[in-house]
Amino acid sequence: MAIDTANIELWGDNIPWLCGLREKGRAAFKQYGWPNAKTEAWKYSYFNKKEFEALHIDNTPHHCDCNGHCHCHEKTATPFAAYGIKFCNGKLATEDFDLPAGVSVKPLVEALFGGEAKKYLNKSFDMAKFPFAALNTALIENGLMLVIERGTKLDLPIFIYYHQHAQAANLYNIRNLIIAEKGAKATVVEYYEGSAEQPYLQNVVNEVFIADSARLNHYIWNKEAKVARHIALNSVQIRQNGYYEAFVAQSECALCRHETYIELLQKGAAAEVNGVYRLSENGKSDITTNVCHLDEHTNSHQLVKGVADGSAKAVFQGKIHIAPNAQQCEGYQQHKALLLSDEAEIDAKPELEIFADDVQCAHGNTCGDLDAEQLFYMQARGINMAEARQILIKAHTDDALGKISNKNVQNWLLEKF
C-alpha cells in the first residue's frame, strides 16, 4: 500500500494546532510538486516518484525484533566518551537519557503534547521552498526536542545514533528541535548507520536555534545502507554573537542529500559549514548550502572536499546571500573535488547573491584528477602507485576533516575516512 499522507493514522490527531500544521505540510508538498530535472534546486539529485510511492510508514510503537542484537539494547553506543541517545528504525529507543544538569531531552510526542514544541516547529524555514521538509511536517510524529539551557557548558558531546535494520521498504520521518539558549555551549553528533537490504528513505529535518552568545558544534556522518536514500534539511537560526560550527560527512548510498539553510539574524552571528564526501562505487552525494547574512558584521566560512570514483555522482550547491542592510560582512565558500574515473560525475554550482556594497565575499570550485607530479615523486621514492594514490586521497579529505574543532570527533572521522 502506498503512502497516503491525508489518511495515515498519527499520534496527536486530536490536537487542533498539530492537525493544522500537518495539513499545511500536506498542502505545501502538493503545491511544490515532486522534484524533477526541471526543479532548479533538485535537478542534479531528483529520483523517480514511483520509488517513493512503493514505500510504507510503520506507525506502530517502537519494538525491536532483532533478538537482542540491535544497538537499542545497549547501554551506550558511542565511539568516544559522550552522552548517548539512540534511534532504532526511525523511532527514539532510549528510555534513560542520563544527561547532565542543564540539558533536557524529550521525545517529540511529549513536547507536542506539552506544547513546548509549538514555539519552534516550522519557525526556521518556509515549507514552500523545501518539499521534503513539507512532507516531514505532514507526517510529523517521531523525533526529539533537545534544549541546552541558559549558560550550560557541556563537557562531553551528545551523540545521537540512528540505526536502520528493518527489512522493509519504509519511509522514516524524523523531526528534531535543537535549542542552545543564551550563553550555552555544546557539541551534538549525529551518526546514521544502516544495515537494511531493502531500499528505504530517511527524511530528516533538524531545526536549530542558537541564542545570543551561544555556541553549538554540530557534526553529522551519513553512513546509510547502500540501497538507502537520505534527505535532510538542517535549518538554523543564529542570534547576536552566536556561533554555529557544522560538519557533514557522507559515505556511499543510493542518494545522500544534506541541505543546510542558515539565517545569520543579528550582529556578530557566525557560522562555519564544512564537509567531506568519499564515493568509490556508484553512490550519490549532494551537499547543498544556503547561508543568509541578514544583519551587519556577520560571518560565514565553508569548505567542502570530496572524492568521486567508479560511477559515483557528487553534487555541491552553495549559496551565500547578503541582504541590503548586511554591511561589513564576510562570506567565503570553497569546494574542491577529486574526479578519479571517466564514469564518475561532479556537478558544482557555487553562488554569491550580494545586495550590500561594503562586504568581503569569495567563492571557488575546483575538480580534477590526482597530481601526476606528486604521484611520480612518491613512486620515485619506492611507494607503489596504489599506495601513493591512497595517500594523496586521504590528504585531500583530511584537510577538510581538520576543520573539526572537537578532537574526539575529528580523530573518529579521520580514522574512518
Secondary structure, 3 states (H helix, E strand, C coil): CCCCCCCCCCCCCCCHHHHHHHHHHHHHHHHHCCCCCCCHHHCCCCCCHHHHHCCECCCCCCCCCCCCCCHHHCCCCCCCCCEEEEEECCEECCCCCCCCCCEEEEEHHHHHHHCHHHHCCCCCCCHHHCHHHHHHHHCCCCEEEEEECCCCECCCCEEEEEEECCCCCEEEEEEEEEEECCCCEEEEEEEEEECCCCCCEEEEEEEEEECCCCEEEEEEEEECCCCCEEEEEEEEEECCCCEEEEEEEECCCCEEEEEEEEEECCCCCEEEEEEEEEECCCCEEEEEEEEEECCCCCEEEEEEEEEECCCCEEEEEEEEEECCCCCCCEEEEEEEEEECCCCCEEEEEEEEEECCCCCEEEEEEEEECCCHHHHHHHHCCCCCHHHHHHHHHHHHHHHHHCCCCCHHHHHHHHHHC
